[in-house]
Amino acid sequence: MPFSAFADKAHEPRPAELAAVLGRSAARWSELVAHLEADFAPVTREWVFSGAKWGWSLRLKRKKRAIVYLTPGEKFFRAGFALGEKAVAAVRNMGLPAETLELIDEADRYAEGRAVRLEVRTKADLEPVRIIAAAKLAN
């Protein structure tokens, strides 16, 4: 089963399909995108297909720099980051929950940074995503 709810390379997700898959989480998706676009303008949206294993994700970028990858799941979504070590150091002092810091510490490390993925199921799950996005762009 692919990581994303959308796995057909030939079919980029449409807004109505995204809303149907996300269910009540669609409001959180929209709120997060609007917040990031307002705080880090100009932000561009780009759907990317990362292969059969991963499926489709929405990449939010400022200029050429990726901020976050939003990957839809059934009734939730994931926010994925590639965090450099400066951003990792910065988030340690930004009031993130201990569970989130543990995820960051245990994340796989790649040349692009640590691969951190947070599930967003509730409104409370949005704040760590916003904090990490801010730290990533500041560092």
Residue, then its C-alpha position, 0 to 999 in steps of 0.5 A: m500500500p502506498f504512503s499516500a491515499f493517491a497512488d495513480k501517477a496518471h491522476e493528480p489529486r483534484p480538490a474534491e477528491l482530496a476533500a473526500v479522502l481527508g474527511r474532517s481533516a480537510a479543514r485542517w489541511s486548508e488551515l495549515v496551507a493558508h497559514l503557511e502561505a500567509d506567514f511565508a509568502p510567496v509560497t507556491r503549491e506543487w503536486v509531486f508524484s514520488g513513485a509507486k511506494w510514496g504516491w502524490s504529495l503537495r509540496l509547498k515552496r518558498k522560491k526554490r526551497a521546499i517548506v513541507y510536503l503534505t501527504p494525504g491519508e484516509k481521514f488524516f494527512r502527514a506533514g513531511f520535512a527535511l530538516g538540517e541540523k541548524a533547524v533541528a537545534a532551533v526547534r529544541n528551544m521552541g516548546l515542541p511536545a516531547e513526542t515530537l522532539e523524540l520523532i526528530d531525534e529518531a528520524d532517518r538522516y539523509a544528505e538533505g537533512r532528517a526526514v521528519r513526518l508528523e501525522v495531523r489528525t487533530k487541530a492540536d497537531l497543527e502547531p508543531v507543524r507550524i513551529i517546525a516550518a518556521a524553524k526550517l525557513a529561519n535556518 
